[in-house]
Amino acid sequence: MRTSRVHAYRPARAAVRRTNGAVQSLRLSRVRMLIVLVAVFAIMLRVGIQLVSLTGETVELNGTPVNLRQMARDEVNSRQVLEPTRGVIRDRAGNTLALSIEAPWIVVDPTTISDARAVDLARELGGVLGTPAAELEALLTDRTTRYRVIRRWVDPSTARTILESLAAGELRFSGVFIEYHQRRIYPAGPSASALLGAVNDEGTGVAGVEAYYDDILRGRAGIITAELDARAQPIGIGQQEVRAANDGIDLELTIDPFIQSLAERELERAVGIQSADGGVVIVLDVQSGAIRAMASLPSFDPNQYQSYPASAYNQNPATSQVYEPGSTFKAILAAIGLQTGRFSVDTQVDDTGELDRYGYRLGNWNRMANGLLTPARMLYYSSNIAALQFAEMIGAESFYEYVDRFGFGRPTGVDIAAEASGIVSSPASPGWSPIVLSTNGYGQGIAVTPLQLVRAMATIANDGVMMRPYLVERRCRGAECVSTQPRAIKQVVAPDVARAVQRMLVESANHYAPVVWSEVTDQGGDTWLVPGYEVAAKTGTSSIPNGRGGYETDGVIGSVAGFAPAEHARYAILVKIDRPRRDPWGVDTAIPVFQAIVEQLMRYEHIPPDTALAGPGQIAGELVAAHP
């Protein structure tokens, strides 16, 4: 081994000695290499200096200032949004009213699809989606965007068909992608839809509770920032920054499922019988202000709200639409007069059936006289002539002061989006004249929301204390919940005043009993509207403004507002039927609905009936529905 290594080395040295020109050539090559290395180093140094200089500068590209350092960073870094889950909405019994699920979208990048491929792909997708191929081809060949949604919320089986085809390596759906986004689902469909509202495809609440509580329901999105390689894959040793998403808050509503179902069922029945345009039923907890039911017709399905006109879902008829309350407002008039001391329970006015006021002939619904009437008899006979005289006794200043104290003319503050204020004219309003006071006394020329009126009636039922109405009972993040505390707003009228009006409204309610009971008992006189219980009620039949300074001639609103029991009331109830065609009067239109709801509420709350509160042919606590 040693000999062979020497033998291999010596010829090389000899060659060096023999080849002097070769040595010179080698030296020249080394010099050239050194020169090249120095030149390369100089160029790299120059480029490096220029890059350092440029990345710290802001230059203009196409007239737009651009930070080059940020551009370089953005080429490598990627920000991905982590979508939070929208909060669940439940009723007070825990039934789910609204929740979000992951649902598939079909999307494409048209810039990666040739015209020839677009024809084939449109035909394949059209067969799966049931969409005309020509319509899809127009979308696939419009290359103004690299991201186009072909269909939102496709059926899971359709998405599965596409995914299985892609997984098998088939070409028919190449270029198609399936994305999953949150979709809002309402298991009960149209039930309670007006108060719930809806959520659009961007995840934003567009009406109702969904819009009012949108910020806390939607939660907060998270973000992942990562360095990507040329294949758009995260670099293992690259920096990553993760900010987790915060899911939305869950809401538990005050809505009682039994009471809501009862209200919806009775309203639907009445609207059908009367061939009416629609209506509203509200059931309010007198002592807390909690809304136990809020039903309205016409309704809509929030799962497919886009298929309805915007007016169907943007406005809750119970809180966003106003109407003239008619004779139901006479109960408020009586409370104002007693509170201000402008008249007493014994004060009488002469109801002549008609009166001239400021160039107008005003009258009762039937133009018939009722003689001398106290406030209680004014309610009993629903006398317009007595009401306008009592309003004039109160005077404009005191009347409108207490109209404001009862909350008319401004929102109640309920937690539902787009609440209306109502319309109240006063001496300070443009165009006001004394006749406005006269007609306001019997509920015309003033506009209220159904919620405003039922809250005013609940205030009388609650011995004059007004409560703030609310719809969300609890807000929960996981097991941690915050409950809404009932809030008294003010003492609107004195307790003795409220109790005096309560007694008047019991007499008024029993006056309507024959509407429900006459066919059962063959009695046409006053009896107990709900046998076994004293309940309070006042009906109203109001004209509908035509928008031209007058009223419609072929349509009215029939309504009733009241509470039960009359003393220590649990619930205030309003029933409103829009344009009833079978019978235009509030008595025959709304009283049967009110009566059916109250008698079932008393049984539901296990309030024992008083056997003494039953007339001939009646049994205390028995449902009228039980009779043939």
DRENKEPA-427756 format. One line per 8 residues: their letters; for each residue x, y negated, z of C-alpha. Coordinates in nm, 2 decimals. Layout:
A	X/Y/Z  ... .
This chain:
MRTSRVHA	0.00/0.00/0.00  0.27/-0.25/0.09  0.46/-0.18/-0.24  0.15/-0.23/-0.45  0.07/-0.56/-0.29  0.43/-0.69/-0.36  0.42/-0.55/-0.70  0.10/-0.74/-0.77 .
YRPARAAV	0.24/-1.07/-0.64  0.58/-1.10/-0.79  0.47/-1.13/-1.16  0.26/-1.43/-1.07  0.55/-1.62/-0.92  0.76/-1.53/-1.22  0.50/-1.66/-1.44  0.51/-1.99/-1.26 .
RRTNGAVQ	0.87/-2.03/-1.30  0.85/-1.94/-1.67  0.55/-2.17/-1.75  0.63/-2.53/-1.66  0.37/-2.67/-1.90  0.10/-2.48/-1.72  0.19/-2.64/-1.39  0.14/-2.98/-1.54 .
SLRLSRVR	-0.19/-2.88/-1.68  -0.31/-2.76/-1.34  -0.21/-3.09/-1.18  -0.40/-3.28/-1.44  -0.71/-3.07/-1.38  -0.70/-3.15/-1.01  -0.67/-3.52/-1.08  -0.97/-3.51/-1.31 .
MLIVLVAV	-1.17/-3.32/-1.05  -1.09/-3.57/-0.78  -1.20/-3.86/-1.01  -1.53/-3.68/-1.08  -1.59/-3.62/-0.71  -1.52/-3.98/-0.63  -1.75/-4.10/-0.90  -2.03/-3.86/-0.79 .
FAIMLRVG	-1.98/-3.98/-0.43  -2.00/-4.34/-0.54  -2.32/-4.28/-0.73  -2.48/-4.09/-0.44  -2.38/-4.37/-0.20  -2.53/-4.63/-0.43  -2.85/-4.43/-0.46  -2.87/-4.38/-0.09 .
IQLVSLTG	-2.82/-4.74/-0.01  -3.09/-4.83/-0.27  -3.33/-4.58/-0.12  -3.28/-4.71/0.23  -3.33/-5.06/0.10  -3.64/-4.97/-0.10  -3.82/-4.76/0.16  -3.81/-5.04/0.41 .
ETVELNGT	-3.97/-5.28/0.16  -4.32/-5.35/0.03  -4.34/-5.38/-0.34  -4.62/-5.44/-0.59  -4.75/-5.16/-0.80  -5.02/-5.26/-1.05  -5.07/-5.58/-0.85  -5.12/-5.39/-0.52 .
PVNLRQMA	-4.87/-5.42/-0.23  -4.74/-5.08/-0.15  -4.50/-4.97/0.13  -4.26/-4.72/-0.03  -4.17/-4.56/0.30  -4.53/-4.49/0.37  -4.58/-4.36/0.01  -4.29/-4.11/0.06 .
RDEVNSRQ	-4.44/-4.00/0.39  -4.79/-3.96/0.24  -4.65/-3.74/-0.03  -4.54/-3.49/0.23  -4.79/-3.53/0.51  -5.15/-3.42/0.49  -5.44/-3.53/0.71  -5.73/-3.28/0.75 .
VLEPTRGV	-6.05/-3.38/0.93  -6.18/-3.14/1.20  -6.56/-3.17/1.18  -6.73/-3.17/1.52  -7.05/-2.98/1.58  -7.36/-3.21/1.62  -7.54/-3.18/1.95  -7.84/-2.95/1.99 .
IRDRAGNT	-8.18/-3.11/2.07  -8.42/-2.91/2.30  -8.75/-2.97/2.46  -8.79/-2.97/2.84  -8.85/-2.59/2.84  -8.52/-2.52/2.66  -8.67/-2.45/2.32  -8.44/-2.55/2.04 .
LALSIEAP	-8.58/-2.83/1.82  -8.27/-2.92/1.62  -7.93/-2.75/1.57  -7.65/-2.75/1.32  -7.52/-2.45/1.13  -7.23/-2.40/0.88  -7.39/-2.38/0.53  -7.22/-2.34/0.19 .
WIVVDPTT	-7.16/-2.59/-0.09  -7.05/-2.51/-0.44  -6.78/-2.75/-0.56  -6.54/-2.77/-0.86  -6.25/-2.98/-0.99  -6.36/-3.07/-1.35  -6.01/-3.18/-1.44  -5.89/-2.82/-1.43 .
ISDARAVD	-6.17/-2.69/-1.65  -6.14/-2.70/-2.03  -6.44/-2.78/-2.25  -6.45/-2.42/-2.37  -6.43/-2.29/-2.02  -6.70/-2.53/-1.90  -6.95/-2.38/-2.15  -6.89/-2.03/-2.01 .
LARELGGV	-6.89/-2.14/-1.64  -7.21/-2.34/-1.68  -7.38/-2.03/-1.82  -7.26/-1.81/-1.53  -7.34/-2.07/-1.26  -7.68/-2.15/-1.42  -7.78/-1.79/-1.40  -7.69/-1.77/-1.03 .
LGTPAAEL	-7.83/-2.11/-0.93  -8.13/-2.11/-1.15  -8.01/-2.44/-1.30  -8.01/-2.52/-1.68  -7.67/-2.45/-1.82  -7.67/-2.78/-2.02  -7.72/-2.98/-1.69  -7.42/-2.80/-1.53 .
EALLTDRT	-7.21/-2.83/-1.84  -7.25/-3.21/-1.83  -7.12/-3.21/-1.47  -6.83/-2.98/-1.55  -6.71/-3.19/-1.84  -6.73/-3.52/-1.66  -6.37/-3.56/-1.56  -6.40/-3.90/-1.38 .
TRYRVIRR	-6.35/-3.72/-1.05  -6.14/-3.42/-0.92  -6.41/-3.33/-0.67  -6.77/-3.27/-0.77  -7.04/-3.10/-0.56  -7.25/-2.88/-0.79  -7.50/-2.77/-0.53  -7.54/-2.84/-0.15 .
WVDPSTAR	-7.68/-2.59/0.09  -7.69/-2.28/-0.14  -7.83/-1.96/-0.02  -7.57/-1.75/0.17  -7.63/-1.46/-0.07  -7.55/-1.69/-0.36  -7.23/-1.80/-0.20  -7.14/-1.44/-0.12 .
TILESLAA	-7.19/-1.34/-0.49  -6.94/-1.61/-0.60  -6.69/-1.52/-0.33  -6.70/-1.15/-0.41  -6.65/-1.22/-0.77  -6.34/-1.44/-0.69  -6.20/-1.18/-0.45  -6.23/-0.91/-0.72 .
GELRFSGV	-6.02/-1.12/-0.96  -6.31/-1.18/-1.21  -6.28/-1.49/-1.42  -6.64/-1.59/-1.46  -6.63/-1.82/-1.15  -6.27/-1.93/-1.17  -6.24/-2.30/-1.09  -6.54/-2.28/-0.84 .
FIEYHQRR	-6.49/-2.32/-0.47  -6.71/-2.26/-0.17  -6.70/-2.51/0.11  -6.88/-2.49/0.44  -7.04/-2.80/0.59  -7.28/-2.85/0.88  -7.65/-2.85/0.80  -7.92/-2.97/1.04 .
IYPAGPSA	-8.19/-2.71/1.10  -8.53/-2.78/1.26  -8.67/-2.44/1.37  -9.03/-2.58/1.43  -9.05/-2.74/1.09  -9.30/-3.04/1.09  -9.37/-3.01/1.46  -9.26/-3.32/1.64 .
SALLGAVN	-9.08/-3.44/1.33  -9.18/-3.80/1.36  -9.01/-3.83/1.70  -8.71/-3.61/1.61  -8.63/-3.78/1.27  -8.38/-3.62/1.04  -8.01/-3.60/0.95  -7.88/-3.67/0.59 .
DEGTGVAG	-7.61/-3.47/0.40  -7.34/-3.69/0.54  -7.43/-3.59/0.90  -7.59/-3.93/0.99  -7.93/-3.95/1.17  -8.17/-4.14/0.96  -8.47/-4.17/1.19  -8.62/-4.09/1.53 .
VEAYYDDI	-8.41/-3.95/1.81  -8.15/-3.84/1.56  -8.08/-4.20/1.46  -8.12/-4.36/1.80  -7.86/-4.12/1.96  -7.66/-4.06/1.64  -7.33/-4.18/1.80  -7.34/-3.93/2.09 .
LRGRAGII	-7.50/-3.65/1.89  -7.24/-3.65/1.61  -6.94/-3.63/1.84  -6.59/-3.73/1.74  -6.40/-3.58/1.45  -6.06/-3.43/1.51  -5.75/-3.46/1.28  -5.46/-3.23/1.19 .
TAELDARA	-5.16/-3.41/1.04  -4.90/-3.17/0.89  -4.61/-3.17/0.65  -4.68/-2.97/0.33  -4.45/-2.80/0.08  -4.49/-2.81/-0.30  -4.76/-2.55/-0.28  -4.96/-2.76/-0.03 .
QPIGIGQQ	-4.88/-2.52/0.25  -4.78/-2.63/0.60  -4.40/-2.63/0.65  -4.32/-2.40/0.93  -4.05/-2.62/1.08  -4.23/-2.94/0.99  -4.40/-3.17/1.24  -4.77/-3.11/1.31 .
EVRAANDG	-5.00/-3.34/1.51  -5.34/-3.21/1.62  -5.62/-3.41/1.77  -5.91/-3.18/1.87  -6.27/-3.26/1.77  -6.52/-3.34/2.04  -6.85/-3.18/1.98  -7.17/-3.39/2.01 .
IDLELTID	-7.37/-3.42/2.33  -7.68/-3.20/2.37  -8.01/-3.36/2.44  -8.30/-3.23/2.64  -8.62/-3.42/2.56  -8.92/-3.50/2.79  -9.15/-3.32/2.55  -9.35/-3.04/2.70 .
PFIQSLAE	-9.40/-2.77/2.44  -9.75/-2.68/2.56  -9.87/-3.04/2.57  -9.71/-3.12/2.23  -9.87/-2.82/2.07  -10.21/-2.91/2.22  -10.18/-3.27/2.10  -10.08/-3.16/1.75 .
RELERAVG	-10.36/-2.90/1.73  -10.64/-3.13/1.84  -10.52/-3.42/1.62  -10.50/-3.19/1.31  -10.85/-3.07/1.38  -10.99/-3.42/1.42  -10.82/-3.55/1.10  -10.96/-3.25/0.91 .
IQSADGGV	-11.31/-3.29/1.04  -11.31/-3.67/0.97  -11.13/-3.64/0.64  -10.91/-3.91/0.79  -10.58/-4.05/0.65  -10.39/-3.96/0.97  -10.36/-4.04/1.33  -10.16/-4.04/1.65 .
VIVLDVQS	-10.18/-3.87/1.99  -9.95/-3.97/2.28  -9.95/-3.82/2.63  -9.75/-4.02/2.88  -9.65/-3.92/3.23  -9.80/-4.21/3.44  -9.56/-4.19/3.73  -9.23/-4.16/3.54 .
GAIRAMAS	-9.29/-4.30/3.19  -9.17/-3.97/3.04  -9.33/-3.89/2.70  -9.48/-3.54/2.72  -9.63/-3.54/2.37  -9.61/-3.76/2.07  -9.80/-3.62/1.77  -9.87/-3.79/1.44 .
LPSFDPNQ	-10.02/-3.72/1.09  -9.93/-3.72/0.81  -9.61/-3.53/0.90  -9.30/-3.41/0.72  -9.06/-3.12/0.73  -8.72/-3.26/0.85  -8.55/-2.96/0.69  -8.64/-3.10/0.35 .
YQSYPASA	-8.70/-3.47/0.43  -8.55/-3.59/0.10  -8.85/-3.45/-0.08  -9.08/-3.70/0.09  -9.11/-4.07/0.03  -8.89/-4.28/0.27  -9.20/-4.42/0.44  -9.29/-4.06/0.56 .
YNQNPATS	-8.98/-4.02/0.77  -8.84/-4.36/0.83  -9.12/-4.48/1.06  -9.27/-4.30/1.35  -9.64/-4.40/1.35  -9.65/-4.40/1.73  -9.37/-4.65/1.77  -9.30/-4.82/1.43 .
QVYEPGST	-9.65/-4.90/1.30  -9.89/-5.15/1.44  -10.27/-5.18/1.44  -10.53/-5.39/1.60  -10.65/-5.21/1.91  -11.01/-5.32/1.91  -11.22/-5.26/2.21  -10.96/-5.05/2.40 .
FKAILAAI	-10.79/-5.39/2.47  -11.09/-5.49/2.68  -10.95/-5.29/2.97  -10.64/-5.51/2.95  -10.86/-5.82/2.94  -11.04/-5.71/3.26  -10.72/-5.66/3.44  -10.58/-6.00/3.33 .
GLQTGRFS	-10.90/-6.18/3.44  -10.91/-6.02/3.78  -10.53/-6.08/3.84  -10.55/-6.45/3.75  -10.87/-6.49/3.96  -11.05/-6.65/3.67  -11.34/-6.41/3.73  -11.42/-6.14/3.98 .
VDTQVDDT	-11.59/-5.80/3.95  -11.92/-5.97/4.01  -11.89/-6.25/3.76  -12.15/-6.24/3.48  -12.17/-6.38/3.13  -12.47/-6.37/2.90  -12.43/-6.13/2.61  -12.66/-6.27/2.34 .
GELDRYGY	-12.54/-6.04/2.07  -12.39/-6.32/1.86  -12.22/-6.65/1.91  -12.09/-6.93/1.70  -11.72/-7.02/1.75  -11.52/-7.28/1.55  -11.73/-7.23/1.23  -11.75/-6.85/1.26 .
RLGNWNRM	-12.04/-6.62/1.36  -11.90/-6.36/1.60  -12.10/-6.07/1.73  -12.12/-5.72/1.88  -12.07/-5.41/1.67  -12.45/-5.38/1.63  -12.53/-5.76/1.68  -12.76/-5.65/1.97 .
ANGLLTPA	-12.78/-5.85/2.30  -12.71/-5.68/2.63  -12.80/-5.96/2.87  -12.60/-6.06/3.18  -12.28/-5.85/3.20  -12.01/-5.81/3.46  -11.66/-5.70/3.35  -11.75/-5.34/3.43 .
RMLYYSSN	-12.07/-5.36/3.21  -11.87/-5.54/2.94  -11.65/-5.22/2.92  -11.95/-5.00/2.95  -12.14/-5.16/2.66  -11.81/-5.25/2.48  -11.95/-5.60/2.44  -11.75/-5.84/2.21 .
IAALQFAE	-11.96/-6.14/2.31  -11.89/-6.08/2.68  -11.52/-6.02/2.61  -11.47/-6.34/2.43  -11.64/-6.54/2.70  -11.42/-6.37/2.97  -11.11/-6.45/2.75  -11.22/-6.81/2.73 .
MIGAESFY	-11.26/-6.82/3.11  -10.90/-6.70/3.15  -10.77/-6.97/2.92  -10.49/-6.94/2.66  -10.20/-7.01/2.89  -10.28/-6.74/3.15  -10.41/-6.50/2.89  -10.09/-6.49/2.68 .
EYVDRFGF	-9.87/-6.50/2.99  -10.02/-6.16/3.10  -10.03/-6.02/2.75  -9.66/-6.07/2.76  -9.63/-5.92/3.11  -9.81/-5.61/2.98  -9.54/-5.58/2.72  -9.73/-5.67/2.40 .
GRPTGVDI	-9.53/-5.85/2.13  -9.20/-5.69/2.21  -9.05/-5.34/2.20  -9.10/-5.11/2.49  -8.73/-5.00/2.48  -8.82/-4.64/2.42  -8.53/-4.43/2.29  -8.66/-4.39/1.93 .
AAEASGIV	-8.51/-4.57/1.63  -8.69/-4.85/1.45  -8.94/-4.95/1.72  -9.18/-5.23/1.62  -9.25/-5.54/1.84  -9.62/-5.58/1.76  -9.78/-5.91/1.66  -9.90/-6.16/1.92 .
SSPASPGW	-10.00/-6.52/1.83  -10.01/-6.78/2.10  -10.07/-7.16/2.11  -9.70/-7.20/2.02  -9.74/-7.00/1.70  -9.79/-7.16/1.36  -10.15/-7.17/1.26  -10.29/-7.07/1.60 .
SPIVLSTN	-10.64/-7.20/1.68  -10.87/-7.14/1.98  -11.07/-6.88/1.79  -10.76/-6.65/1.81  -10.80/-6.64/2.18  -11.17/-6.55/2.14  -11.11/-6.26/1.91  -10.80/-6.14/2.10 .
GYGQGIAV	-11.03/-6.09/2.40  -11.19/-5.79/2.22  -10.87/-5.67/2.05  -10.88/-5.82/1.70  -10.62/-6.06/1.57  -10.35/-5.89/1.78  -10.14/-5.60/1.67  -9.98/-5.34/1.89 .
TPLQLVRA	-9.80/-5.00/1.86  -9.98/-4.69/2.00  -9.70/-4.66/2.26  -9.75/-5.02/2.38  -10.12/-4.96/2.43  -10.08/-4.63/2.61  -9.81/-4.78/2.83  -10.04/-5.06/2.93 .
MATIANDG	-10.31/-4.81/3.02  -10.06/-4.61/3.22  -9.97/-4.93/3.40  -10.33/-4.97/3.52  -10.33/-4.60/3.61  -10.01/-4.65/3.81  -10.16/-4.91/4.04  -10.02/-5.19/3.83 .
VMMRPYLV	-9.66/-5.07/3.81  -9.52/-5.06/3.46  -9.26/-4.78/3.39  -9.02/-4.77/3.10  -9.12/-4.50/2.85  -8.84/-4.26/2.76  -8.79/-3.94/2.55  -8.46/-3.79/2.66 .
ERRCRGAE	-8.46/-3.62/3.00  -8.10/-3.51/3.01  -7.77/-3.54/2.82  -7.54/-3.25/2.85  -7.19/-3.16/2.75  -7.17/-2.79/2.83  -7.29/-2.74/3.18  -7.23/-3.10/3.28 .
CVSTQPRA	-7.56/-3.30/3.25  -7.67/-3.65/3.32  -8.04/-3.70/3.39  -8.25/-4.00/3.30  -8.39/-4.17/3.60  -8.74/-4.32/3.58  -8.73/-4.69/3.59  -9.00/-4.93/3.71 .
IKQVVAPD	-9.00/-5.25/3.50  -9.23/-5.47/3.70  -9.55/-5.49/3.90  -9.78/-5.63/3.63  -10.10/-5.66/3.83  -10.18/-5.61/4.20  -10.27/-5.26/4.31  -10.62/-5.37/4.41 .
VARAVQRM	-10.68/-5.52/4.06  -10.56/-5.20/3.90  -10.78/-4.98/4.12  -11.09/-5.20/4.04  -11.03/-5.15/3.66  -10.98/-4.78/3.72  -11.33/-4.75/3.86  -11.47/-4.95/3.57 .
LVESANHY	-11.31/-4.71/3.33  -11.46/-4.40/3.50  -11.80/-4.54/3.44  -11.70/-4.62/3.08  -11.57/-4.26/3.03  -11.89/-4.10/3.16  -12.09/-4.32/2.92  -11.93/-4.12/2.63 .
APVVWSEV	-12.01/-3.78/2.77  -12.31/-3.71/2.55  -12.09/-3.72/2.25  -11.93/-3.39/2.37  -12.20/-3.24/2.59  -12.54/-3.32/2.45  -12.55/-3.01/2.23  -12.45/-2.80/2.52 .
TDQGGDTW	-12.67/-2.94/2.80  -12.95/-3.10/2.59  -12.90/-3.41/2.80  -12.85/-3.75/2.63  -12.76/-3.96/2.94  -12.44/-4.03/3.12  -12.27/-3.73/3.29  -11.91/-3.62/3.35 .
LVPGYEVA	-11.69/-3.64/3.05  -11.47/-3.37/3.19  -11.67/-3.18/3.46  -11.49/-3.15/3.79  -11.27/-3.46/3.73  -11.30/-3.83/3.73  -11.13/-3.96/3.42  -11.09/-4.31/3.28 .
AKTGTSSI	-11.14/-4.40/2.92  -11.22/-4.69/2.68  -11.29/-4.64/2.31  -11.22/-4.88/2.03  -11.32/-4.93/1.67  -11.10/-5.18/1.50  -11.09/-5.33/1.16  -10.79/-5.30/0.93 .
PNGRGGYE	-10.62/-5.62/0.79  -10.62/-5.62/0.41  -10.31/-5.84/0.39  -10.50/-6.13/0.24  -10.62/-6.29/0.56  -10.93/-6.07/0.59  -11.02/-5.71/0.67  -11.09/-5.40/0.47 .
TDGVIGSV	-11.46/-5.33/0.41  -11.44/-4.95/0.38  -11.20/-4.84/0.65  -11.16/-4.87/1.03  -10.95/-4.71/1.31  -11.12/-4.51/1.58  -10.94/-4.48/1.91  -10.96/-4.41/2.28 .
AGFAPAEH	-10.72/-4.48/2.56  -10.74/-4.35/2.91  -10.59/-4.15/3.19  -10.67/-3.85/3.42  -10.74/-3.81/3.70  -10.87/-4.16/3.75  -10.70/-4.18/4.09  -10.34/-4.07/4.14 .
ARYAILVK	-10.33/-4.03/3.76  -10.09/-3.77/3.61  -10.13/-3.86/3.24  -10.22/-4.15/3.02  -10.35/-4.05/2.68  -10.41/-4.23/2.36  -10.59/-4.09/2.05  -10.60/-4.29/1.73 .
IDRPRRDP	-10.76/-4.17/1.41  -10.69/-4.37/1.09  -10.98/-4.43/0.84  -11.22/-4.16/0.96  -11.47/-4.10/0.68  -11.73/-3.87/0.85  -11.80/-4.11/1.14  -11.63/-4.45/1.16 .
WGVDTAIP	-11.69/-4.51/1.53  -11.42/-4.45/1.79  -11.67/-4.28/2.02  -11.76/-4.00/1.79  -11.42/-3.98/1.62  -11.17/-3.99/1.91  -11.36/-3.90/2.23  -11.39/-3.53/2.14 .
VFQAIVEQ	-11.01/-3.52/2.10  -10.95/-3.70/2.42  -11.19/-3.48/2.61  -11.04/-3.16/2.48  -10.69/-3.26/2.57  -10.77/-3.39/2.92  -10.97/-3.08/3.03  -10.68/-2.85/2.92 .
LMRYEHIP	-10.42/-3.07/3.08  -10.61/-3.05/3.41  -10.60/-2.67/3.39  -10.24/-2.66/3.28  -10.13/-2.87/3.58  -10.34/-2.66/3.82  -10.54/-2.96/3.94  -10.84/-2.82/4.12 .
PDTALAGP	-11.18/-2.94/4.01  -11.43/-3.11/4.24  -11.75/-2.90/4.22  -11.95/-3.21/4.30  -11.84/-3.38/3.97  -12.07/-3.18/3.74  -12.40/-3.27/3.58  -12.70/-3.06/3.47 .
GQIAGELV	-12.57/-2.78/3.25  -12.21/-2.84/3.34  -11.97/-2.63/3.54  -11.68/-2.80/3.71  -11.35/-2.69/3.55  -11.51/-2.51/3.27  -11.38/-2.58/2.92  -11.64/-2.71/2.68 .
AAHP	-11.47/-2.49/2.41  -11.60/-2.19/2.60  -11.96/-2.29/2.51  -12.11/-2.15/2.19 .
